[in-house]
Amino acid sequence: MKRSIFGAIIATAVIGSITMLGGCATMRGQETAKAPTGKMEKAQADMKQTVVQVDATTASLNTLVEPDQVALKKAYDEFSNNVDRMEKLAKQVVENDATIRSEGTQYFTQLQQQETKYSDAELRKASSDRRSELNQVYNRVPEANREVNEALTAYVADLKQIETYLSTDLTPKGVESMRPVAQKAVRDGEMVKNLANPVISAMSQAITAMTPGSAGAAAGGAEK
């Protein structure tokens, strides 16, 4: 029993030191795995910015389709600028998702390969168990990201449809005809925000789990 506990402690320390050294350390001449926390933090920042941009885009859309809106050109230009920002962020979110999946696969593969270097059977098992815990926490991010990507695609499609139509019919009648589509876009934007929050939370848990010395690292960042 004591040997098993000791092995688990050592395994956690080994993986923690691997993360902290950021791939610069070596194990018997081999480069150790680097936890992709930096990329996760970047993806989290972009996701938070996406939520902020949804609010900005929705506000400009509501202004544009206000009944009796007299400054149509100004309102349209503001909306169009927000659509461009929204589209760029949506593409960045998709790119971040691909990076997280790729680097996560690489990281956990490297951890698995490093386990073969441990001569102690208890240590290998403890390290394997710890890797499995981290993998479960990490995989919550791409799983939650999938729904956000789908919602973002639908949302941006709504926005582009409105932008394109009004670019050729920026009149009170044209705006009126787009009002139902605008209302759908607002609802889709709220859906994006609702789905983004669990992703942001999952990212925080993954970052904590892979950051040595953090409170959640010893427990794999799992929720209680």
Secondary structure as UniProt FT lines:
FT   HELIX           2..21
FT   TURN            22..23
FT   STRAND          26..27
FT   TURN            28..29
FT   STRAND          30..31
FT   HELIX           37..64
FT   TURN            67..68
FT   HELIX           72..115
FT   TURN            116..117
FT   HELIX           121..168
FT   HELIX           172..209
FT   TURN            212..213
FT   TURN            215..221
//
